[in-house]
Amino acid sequence: MIYMILTVILTILMLMIITVPHEFGHLITAKIFHIKVNEFAIGMGPLLASKDRGETKYSLRAIPIGGFCAMEAENEESDEEGAFNNKPAWQRLIVLASGAAVNVLVALILMIIITIYVGVPTNTLDKVVSGSPAAMSGLVAGDRITSIDGKESSSWLDTVTTISKNTDGKAMKVVVERDGKIHAYTITPTKDKDGRLVIGIVSRASHNVFVCVGQGVKVTWNLNSQMLGALRQMVHKGIDRDSVTGPVGMAGLVNKTAHTGILSYLYLVALISLNMAIINLLPFPALDGGRIIFVLIRKITGNMISTKVEGYMHLAGFAILMALFVLITWQDLSKLLGH
């Protein structure tokens, strides 16, 4: 029961972390370009409280899932100077893309937090396993590996990769720096219980903020690339039903991370935030990506597509998205109930 309540709370928190900053991105850029924002809401559904500040109503709504940034004339014509439809195309493009940009920023911040906590593996040894080839050769904790078999090893990844590629199991020359002096050792790797080649060393993690920021950026970039690759594969091979999930499925993922710790939860939130950024920029009506396409088309063709027609297309796109939402939720419930 406790885990169920915790799962609900963490799922709601995750959805808010993903959606509210997204909408806040739209709000900030809209304000920068003096676009009138009628309402910025945290949550959905019935109004609980609100406060007018300038031309914008800031509100808190009853259902703690999501939020919205309602700009003047997003889907209709308006003669008002601050209306969205009357602003230059480049400003509208920035406002539309800003939500996804903030989602990427949220993912990056979470990845940096995780990296700072866990640390970045370095070539300095934190531990040498007793009785291991490294220990028997003379390596000790505090040694910093500089090269293996004549190849420079500038990172822990270089070290692990070089050792794992020694499939012949031959002796390797490992050069380390200790107290400012260089020492060379000959070490023959052995296989661990999983069949991996190892020499019995454990990396010392660095918690240096600058190093961790760099690693966080790298990890976020790699995850983004992997997601785009998966999306391209889905386009070419079709969508696998089991690869798509909705709020119920996400709650199941949150439930799993609740058992494994806060870092797993933060990693999941970062992944879903990145996923939202990518999905939201897809060229589909009602999504920011679809709105971006319409801005570009109308910039090129003039008024070939009227604001009214565009509004109808976004409405149709929203209806399709809601139908997909219901279908995916039903699929998630069926999995949960074992049907």
N, C-alpha and C positions, 0 to 999 in steps of 0.2 A: 504493500500500500504506500509506504514511504517513497519507494522508487518510482511508483506511478505518479505521485504528486510531484516529485522532483523532475520527472520526465516532462510533465505538462509545463512546469515553470520554465525549465531550460529550453523547451521547444518554443514557447512564446517569446522568451528572451532572445533566442536565435533569430526568429522572424523579425523582431523589432530591430536587432542589431543590423540586419540585412536591409530592411525596407526604409526605416526612418532616416538613416544617413543618405540613402539613395535620393529620397525626396528632399532632404536638406540640401543636397548638391544642386537640385533644380532651383530651390529657393534662393540660395546664395547667388548663383549666376544670374537669375532673374532680377534680383535686387541690384546687382552690379550694372546691368543694362537698363535699369529703370523700367522693367516690365511689371505691370500691376499684378500682384498676387492677391486674389480675393480671400483665400483661406489656406493656411498650412495646418494640417491636422496630424496628430499622433493618435493612432488607432482608427477604427472604422465604426460605422453604425451610429446609434443615438448619441447626441451631444451631451457630455457631462459638464464641461466647463469651457469658457472661452474668454479671451481678452483681445480687444481691438488695440492695435498699435499701428498708427499711421493708417494706411489704406488696407492693411491685412488683418484678418481675424486669425488668431492663433488659438487652436482648439484641442481639447482632449476628449476622445470619444470612447464609448463603452467597451467595444471589442478590441482587446489589446493585440491586434494582429495588423501590422502594416500602418499605412498612413497615406496622405496625399498632399500634393501641392497644386492647388487649383489656380491657374493663371487666367487672366482676362482674355477671352476670345481664343482659346486653344483650338476649338472645333467650329467656330463660327466667325462671321465678319463683325467688325466693330470699328467705329470711327474714333474711338478713344486713343489718344496719343500713346498711352502706355500699354495698349493691347498687344498681345503676343503676335498676332497676325500682321501688325503694322511695323514690326521691327525688321531690320535688315536680315537677310538670310543667314549671314555668318554668325550673327548673334543668336538666332534661333537654333542653329546647329550646335553651338557651344552649350546652350541651355539644355538641349535634348540629350547631348552626350555626357553632360556633367554627372548625371545620376550613376551611370555605369562607371565613370571615372572614380567616383567616391567609393563604389563597391570594391574596385580594385585596390584603392587606398586602404579600406578597412581590412581587406585580406592581407595586404602588405604589413600593416601595423600588427595584426595578430601573429603573422609569421615571425616578425622581428621579436615580439614578446616571447614566443615559444623558443626561438633560437637563443635569446639572451638567457632564458631559464635553463635550457638544456646545455647550451654551449656549442662551440664549433670544434670538432676534433682537430688536433694539431699533430705535428710530427714529434712533439716532445712526449716522452713515455711517462705515463702516470704509474704504470705497474708492469713488472716483468714476471710472468707466471712461473712459479717455482717448478723446477724440473723440466721446463720447456727448452727447446733448442736455443732460444735467445738467452735464457738464464745460464745454460751450460756454456755458452760461448763467451759470456762475460758482460752482456748488456745489463744496465741497471736503470732504475727509475730516475728520471731527470735527463737522460740522454736525449739528444735531438737528432733524428735521422736526417742526413743530408743527401745521401745517394745510395742506390742499390744496383750492384753490377755495373757501375760506371755511369748509370743514368741518374740525373738529378731528380731528387724527390722533394718537391716544394710543398706538398700537401699530404694529409693523411690518405686521401683518395689515391694519390700517386703511389704511396707505399703499399696499400692494400691491393691495388690493381697489379702492381709489379710482382708481388708475392704470389697472387692467385694465378698469374700467367705462367708460373714456373711449373708447368705440367709434367716435366721430366723429373722433378724432384731433386734437381742437382743443387749442389752447394752454391750459396749466393754470398757475394761480398757486400756487407752492410757497413756503411761509413756513418759514424755519429760524431756529434760535437758534445764534449763534456768539460765543463769548467773552462771553456775557451780553447780547449785542445781537441785535435782530431784523432779519432781512434777507428781502426778498421777491424771487422770481425767476419769470420766465415761461418755461415749458418745454413743448415739444411732444413727446409720446411717439412712439416709433417701434416697429415690430414686429421682434422677434428672429427667428431662424431657425425657431423653433417656432410663430411667428404670435402670440406674446404681446406685449402693449403694455408697453414698458419705457422708462425714461429713463436707464438706465446707472448705477445706484447699488447698492452692496453694504452690507448691514446689519452693524453691529458687534454681536457676540453678547455677552450678559451671562452671567457665570458666578457671579453672586451666589447664594449658597445659598438665601436666602429666596425670591428670584424663581424659582429653579429648582424648589424644592419646590412652589410654587404652580402652576407650569406642569406639573409631574409629576402633581399631583392632577387637574388639568384634563384632561390627556391620558388618564389612567387612567379617569376618569369617562366621557369620550367613547368610548373603546374598549369599555367595559362597556355603554354604551347601544347601540353598533353591534352588539355580539354579541347582546344581548337582541332587537334588531330583527331580526337574521338568524334567531334562534330562532323568533320569532313568524312570520316568513315561511315557515320550514320547516314549522311546524304547519299553516299555511293552504294551502300549495302542495305539501306532501309533501317528503320527504327525497331530495335528489339523491345518488346513490351516489358521485359524484365529489367531493362536498363533505365526505364522512366519511373519516377516516383513523385508523389505529392506530399502534402503536409502529414498525412498518416504515416507514409513511408519514412519521412524525415524524423517523425517522432520515434519510430523504431530505431533509427540510427542514433538518435540522441540517447535513447534508453541504453544502447550498447556502450556509448561513450561515458554515460553516467557511472558505469561499473568499472571503467578503466582509468578515470581521472580527468582533471581539468584540462590537461594539455591535449588529450584526445578530443575533448569537446571544442576547444578553441581551434584546433586543426580542422574539425568538421565545419565549424562556422566559416572559417576562411575559405574552405573549398566551395561551400554553397554560395558565399558572397561572390567569389570569382565566377561561379557558374551563372549566377544571376546577371552579372555584368555582360557575359557573352550572350546569354539567351535574350536579354533585353535589347541588345543591339541587332538582333536578327531582323531582316527586312520584311516584317509582317505587320499588317495594320493593327493599330492599338498599342503596339510596342514602340519604344523610343526609336528603334531602328527603322520601323515602318514610317514613322513621322519624319525621320531624317530623309528617307527616300523621297517622300512627298515634297519636302522643302527643296530638295535638289531638282526634282522634276519640274516644279512650278517655277523655279529660278531659271531653268533652261527654256521652258515652253511658254512662260507667261501664265495667263489664266486659262490654259487649256483644260485644267482640272480646277473646278471652283472649290471654294472652302466648304460649301454645302455638300458637294459630292465627296470630298475628302472626309468630312465628318461622318457621312453615311458608311464609308468604307471602314473607318476606325470602329464605328458601332458594330458593323458586321464582324470585324476581326475580334472585337471584345466578346461578342456572342460565341464565336468559335472557341476562343480561349476558355470561356466559362464552361462550355460543353466538354472540352478536353479536361478541364479541372475536375468536373464531376466524374468523368470516365476514369481518370487516373485514381481519384479518391476511391471509387468503387473497386478498382483493381487492387489497390492497397488493402482495403478492408477484406477483400476476398482472400488475399494472401494471409492476412492476420488471422482470419477465421478458419484457414485451412481448406478453403474451397477451391 
